[in-house]
Amino acid sequence: MSHDWPLWEVFVRTKGGLAHRHVGSVHAPDSELALRHARDTYTRRMEGVSLWVVPSAEITASDPEQAGELFEPAESKIYRHPTFYNIPDEVKHI
Amino acid sequence: MATASPVTDVDARHDYLLRLGDDSLVLGQRLSEWCGHGPVLEVDISLANLALDLVGQATLLFEEAGDGDKLAFHRDVLDFRNCLLVEQPNGDFARTIARHLLYTTWQHKLFQRLTQSTDRFLVEFASKAVKEVAYHRELASEWTIRLGDGTGESARRMAEGIDWNWRFVPELFEVDEALQDLIGQGIAPDPRDFEDEYRSAIAGVLAEAKLEQPADQRPILGGRRGHHSEHLGHLLAVMQFLPRTYPDATW
């Protein structure tokens, strides 16, 4: 049965103001039931205030073979990190 | 709490707490039988969640009625006050969904009205539980529609599931003397007030699921008086075995 069902990627917003974060995936026959499965699987312990489900087939992923050309050039550019600023303690979620 | 009520009212209220609590406990126990056996992992988790909601409701109601564990684990079949619908065997997934649709649609309408009760505990209880039950009802409706309007096999199974459970619906709207007493005091809602609404809600889901509404069968009554089908005894044997064999067991 689940072999016939498409896979959906699940994103949970843990509280107002924060971004939705990817938490995992569920099988479901359609988007409405995917939302319910996501609710039952990933928000049982009050983890969320909002849910997104996205068909996994709709995600375009980068090719791991290209990881070198895609990501390595950033390694030597330390000046892109905002490490030269002091972040006040009151600022969360950075 | 109606502290100044005469003894008969207290008895009727106690009995009502057991009716509601036994409905939730027995249906919760039934659903928990799916744990590890669901058709797919996601449905397995979803059914276990529904079961936990129901057992939680029973816990609140039993604690209000007396010693919760004693009421759940140390009463015999004849002392249970649940309706016959909730004790019916799971059958296949479609029959479980049919039972859940028929029961939680009723329970949702009841709890909505129970939030207006003159009994403070019942108002607090229903205000919390009505949200859980709204979800149960929606999920059961969604599955009924998908299975009914699905493949030939799923439609056949869904129709069989509705058929099997249909004869237990009239009991939900039965009003006996004890219940009439509580209705008079504004403690319990009168289920007959929402029977038409219930029937048209179910008819709406069945129509969307492209399923025929079954013909009315001879109603089977008696659960509220302790006259149960043979199935409840087996359910209780599994549920009560451990605390009855080891009365002081803790975990």
Chai-1 contact restraints between the chains, C-beta under 6 A:
chainA,res_idxA,chainB,res_idxB,connection_type,confidence,min_distance_angstrom,max_distance_angstrom,comment,restraint_id
A,M1,B,P39,contact,1.0,0.0,6.0,A-B,restraint_1
A,M1,B,V40,contact,1.0,0.0,6.0,A-B,restraint_2
A,S2,B,V40,contact,1.0,0.0,6.0,A-B,restraint_3
A,V26,B,E42,contact,1.0,0.0,6.0,A-B,restraint_4
A,H27,B,E42,contact,1.0,0.0,6.0,A-B,restraint_5
A,R36,B,L139,contact,1.0,0.0,6.0,A-B,restraint_6
A,H37,B,E42,contact,1.0,0.0,6.0,A-B,restraint_7
A,D40,B,I45,contact,1.0,0.0,6.0,A-B,restraint_8
A,D40,B,S46,contact,1.0,0.0,6.0,A-B,restraint_9
A,D40,B,N49,contact,1.0,0.0,6.0,A-B,restraint_10
A,T41,B,I45,contact,1.0,0.0,6.0,A-B,restraint_11
